[in-house]
Amino acid sequence: MNNRVERKKRTESTEDTDKILTIGVQFPHDSEDDVRTSLEELGRLLGTLGGTVVDSFIQKRKSPDPAMFIGKGKAEEVGSQVKELKCDLIAFDHELSGTQQKNLEKTTGCRVMDRTGVILDIFSSHARTKEAKNQVELASLEYLATHLTGRWTHLERQRGGIGLRGLGEKQIELDRRQIRIRISKLKEEIEHTAEARAVQRRHRHPFVGVAIVGYTNAGKSTVMNNLTASQVYVDDRLFATLDSTVRIIDPKTRPPILLSDTVGFISRLPHSLVASFRSTLQEVLEADLLLHIVDVSSENYLDQIDVTKKVLEDIGAGDKPTLLVFNKVDFKSTLL
């Protein structure tokens, strides 16, 4: 198995968006289809942030390079491609260390983000309530604390763009001591919010709790609106909804049923986000029934079912009674 980089040219218009080169690495235990599918999902994540993928690489390696993940020679090759395509960003479909990001940026002359950074950027952009903003900031600061290696100081940062918004702008200004202080304060605020949520849940004792779960953009909020005649925010974007919303289905039902909408899941959801959103996901842990919404129009819906089940197991809800609900059936001629 050689170490050749495979390229997939893109033809989208990129006049008003960040031009991005995405990179995936296929290790011996990975199948090429799985790597390509994950890389395409990274492209959709970047599209949610307003970026356009202009080229993609898949490299085969036995193990990550400690210094640059893909090795110096390949990094130089990527740097040449970046200059040719005038890319604004390189996005890796893997988690990089701060040192790897710094070395890659120096070698390629371009900003570098990893999959975790992309997801955190989306969460930061979509957080609306105080609770969601605190949870996202906590996860972002914990990520940032491990990546304080003087990144981006050698690059031109006058223009905005993906990875240069929100907390990214503060990287040079914040040191580890300040980050630790802010993390401590955020944990206190989140704990206070969790206690308030626990009090609210205790007052729901006569109600049956039903929680909506599923892969991001599976249509959970739409199902919520249809079942409760609510106006929960709906958008055809990944992670459009971050806040847990609770509504009563029909006051006349006995026992009354409370339906809660939760944050969507995704393959390789950063552990820091799962931990930060634990108080929100508590709705799932205390529900009597889970409605697992599946976007059956997706070619990868079986894999998405597995990912959702894995996340549920990770948070301790794997044994909850669950009802599979196949959504967007009108977009698919056959269900199975």
ABEGO torsion letter per residue (X at the ends): XBABBBBBBBABBAAABBBBBBBBBBBAABBAAAAAAAAAAAAAAAAAAGBBBABBBBBBBABBBAAAGAEAAAAAAAAAAAAAAGBABBBBABBBBAAAAAAAAAAAGBBBBBAAAAAAAAAAAABABAAAAAAAAAAAAAAAAAABAGBGAABBAABBEBGABEAAAAAAABBAAAAAAAAAAAAAAAAAAAAAAAAAAAAAAABBBBBBBEBBGAGAAAAAAAAAGBABBBBBBBGABABBBBBBABAABOBBBBBBBBBBBBBGBBAAAAAAAAAAAAAAAABABBBBBBBAABAAAAAAAAAAAAAAAAAGAAABBBBBBBBGAAABABAX
